[in-house]
Amino acid sequence: MNTSFRPVKVRQTIMRAARFHEYGGAESLVIEQAPDPHPGPGEIRVRVAAASVNPIDWKLRSGALHQIFPLDLPDIPGRDGAGVVDEIGDGVQGVSIGDRVFGLGGVTGATAELLILSAWAHTPATWNDEQAAGAGLASVTAMRGLDALGPLAGRTLLVEGAAGGVGSAAVEIAVAQGVGTVIGTASERNHEFLTSLGAVPTTYGPGLAQRLATLAPHGVDIVLDTAASGSLDDLVAIAGDPKRVATVADHAGGQRLGTHVADAVNDSTLLSAAAELGGQGRYTPRIEQAYPLERIADAHSHAERGRTRGKIVICI
């Protein structure tokens, strides 16, 4: 009797992920094995190709937000990502195993081989994986801020911090939505970049009102703050009315001044709108640098320095 046997393949129940076991600097991030997540009702799981780095990632990792978002450590940083669907939860329709998608999960969990999404859209063929990874949180945040300001057609919009991930998305999306003129603030090194997006560039900081008087002699109609640079009082003065200003970055200042305060939400409708613009070539997430998972600490350090042009992403 032949007693040889073939080993049975057991489905892998662990994945590679970046995690931190305590609050601290970027050096606290380690690459290790973590349990596979599984989607609940209304959720999908993707095999991640790339995930993006957002300011909330390093703020959560550092412990700066622990009173607002207490984490059950160890935790996996990352809010959004892109990849291929490999498991579907109950009640989900309109998506199949193997589809390319991008989207949003919880406040953490994205920089891993597997990610649960509660909001998603199909990735347009015009985007590569890195661009899709950079689209989720940036596009939803930009759209929420723009929506708070009302119709854009024919109006002059000022975007503070226009070269960053959310700011650059807001510029392109506003142009696609028929805004009259977009003026974007950024450092001089990013002015050519803003012009390529469809914005009129200017520098931020002291003297902005005077520069705008030349660029927009009839005044600025509406303002979107994506920078949290302490300029919100000045932006309200430039607009002439706090209700003509929205901030996605300075919530405390916005509440104090009475501006619109826009939060990102896990909204598949907004993601699908971003994907549609992407498929039309009217919105392309801009990637400053892509890092491999093993260099996530470098990616976080890069993001914490600020002045990022577009998005930083991590390839899984």
Number of C-alpha atoms within 10 A of each C-alpha: 3 4 4 6 6 5 6 6 6 6 6 8 10 14 14 17 26 27 23 22 14 16 20 16 16 19 12 15 26 18 17 13 15 19 12 16 14 15 17 16 11 14 19 25 23 28 21 27 23 29 37 31 29 23 13 16 20 24 16 22 27 17 17 14 14 13 8 9 11 10 18 8 11 14 20 24 28 28 24 34 40 35 28 21 23 17 17 22 16 11 9 13 9 6 15 14 13 13 15 23 25 34 32 30 23 16 16 19 25 32 30 29 24 29 32 28 28 20 24 26 26 21 28 20 12 14 18 15 22 25 26 34 34 32 34 32 25 26 27 28 27 29 22 20 27 27 14 18 18 10 13 20 13 11 16 19 29 28 31 27 25 33 30 24 28 30 29 31 28 30 29 24 24 26 20 15 15 13 18 13 22 29 24 29 26 25 15 13 10 19 20 12 19 26 14 10 24 18 25 17 24 21 18 18 15 10 9 15 19 11 14 17 13 10 15 18 9 10 17 23 20 26 29 31 27 25 24 16 13 11 16 25 13 14 25 21 12 23 19 15 15 20 16 21 31 30 30 23 22 20 17 12 17 22 12 10 16 15 21 20 21 22 14 16 13 20 16 19 13 21 26 20 16 27 29 17 18 22 16 13 13 16 26 24 25 22 20 13 15 20 19 13 23 16 16 25 19 16 22 24 14 16 19 17 8 11 15 18 22 22 27 26 30 27 23 23
